[in-house]
Amino acid sequence: MKKILTLLIAVALVLAIAGSTSAKPNIKGEEVSYISGTTVMKGYLAYDKNIKGKRPGILVVHEWWGHNEYARKRTRMLAEMGYAALAVDMYGDGKQAKHPDDAGKFSSELMKNFDTAKERFTAAMDFLKKQDMVAPEEIAAIGYCFGGGVVLNMARQGVDLKGVASFHGGFAAVKPAQPGAVKAKILVLHGEDDKFATTEQIDAFKKEMKDAGADFRFIAYPGAIHSFTNPDADAIAKKFNLPLGYNAEADKKSWEELGKFLGQIFKK
């Protein structure tokens, strides 16, 4: 009897270990291509293979440097949270900038031709919706720096998203939001000491959102400056003499806020 009991305990332990192991995320990340107009866009799709069935999809829009490893890292982090995420390519052909002058040129040219930017964003969204593991009616977008400005402008334009979140993004409006036009819930995660955003710009953004009747939340982190979520920011700041800097506390808190925000809009 004692041997049988010992055997049953051992079997239960093995099953428990197996269960806990299978519960761990099994993240698949893969390079993907899709077309916008005549341009090949090079993205990166990540999801948890252990999750069965469809799940919400999240678009991740890169900093002004272009689609790089940082955007992919955030995409994998979203996959670990149970979402399917696509790091988009806004510049085309996976183009990246190595110097701030080039990054500024790439980003400003695209935002000046916003029809192209919207077409590229929509192409990425359509691609994500078509993935077998994605619930096509449950799509959100997040963006960093340049990407934050992109997702805010997509929300202004009434793009059909459940929500958008901007991390240290720009506030300039390509076209100000009209009353009732904003469909997406909006979360802004901002560094209080960000030198790239003026008080006037922030006040104008908040007024614009209120006048448009948008559902938005604005959080500013004391002591945080531009690129506060990116661990590479300090090295980049030193190399190019830019007012950037990583802030571990603000990074952690802002990611937690994103998790809550996504949970609310997708009712997870």
Buried (B, 14 or more C-beta within 10 A) or exposed (E): EEEEEEEEEEEEEEEEEEEEEEEEBEBBBEEBEBEBEEBEBBBBBBBBEEBEEBBBBBBBBBBBBBBBEBBBBBBBBBBBBBBBBBBBBBBBEBEBBEEBEBBEEBBEEBBEEBEBBBBBBBBBBEBBBEBEBBBBEBBBBBBBBBBBBBBBBBBBBBBEBBBBBBBBBBBEBBEBBBEEBBBBBBBBBBBBBBEBBEEEBBEBBBEBBEEBEBEBEBEBBEEBBBBBBBEBBBEBBEEEEBEBBBBEEBBEBBBEBBBEBBEEBBEE
